[in-house]
Amino acid sequence: MTRLTWICHGATAANRQARFPLDEPLEENAVAEAKVLAAGLPRADRVFSSPALRALETARALNLAFEPAPLLADCDYGRWAGLSIVALQQSEPDALVAWMTRPGEAPHGGETIAAMCERVSLWMKDQDRLAGHTIAVSHAAVIRAAIVSALQAPISSFWQIDIEPLAVVRMTGNGSRWSLRFDHS
């Protein structure tokens, strides 16, 4: 049995402003919130973090000894990095709709949603071969991709999953499939 705990990085200015992220740091209160979350985390056999600054700062605030994992990086938003959704709705509405409805397209010149989902699924397959508990500190888009993979859901369901900053998603794997696991609080 493999346990996989996903933790979304803490809040950043990009989250608050509905912008595609750059490599920005956490907001000050996100560090304090992560320290509170750290007290309830179970011991892990392995801990990985996206190499993005916001994920690394979250892992540090959680007091986790981690290894950076490039496969846990956020989606590459290409030339949209740093831009707000509102600005794109005004300047490139057709491109934004295409990106959100056709997972194999990347009008921003970065990574497609389909490619990111495949990358995350491959990382999860590697983790499922290991016993024990893994913690992964990553991004909302990556965790949505992991949920789509675990549920073997259509990729269109990617957009129906909301992941808040510092959200914790737990999964268990048995070597052939993943299941979502919900705890009581």
Beta strands, then each sheet from edge to edge (+ up, - down):
strand 1: 2-8
strand 2: 46-49
strand 3: 67-68
strand 4: 132-138
strand 5: 168-173
strand 6: 178-181
sheet 1: 3+ 2+ 4+ 1+ 5- 6+
end
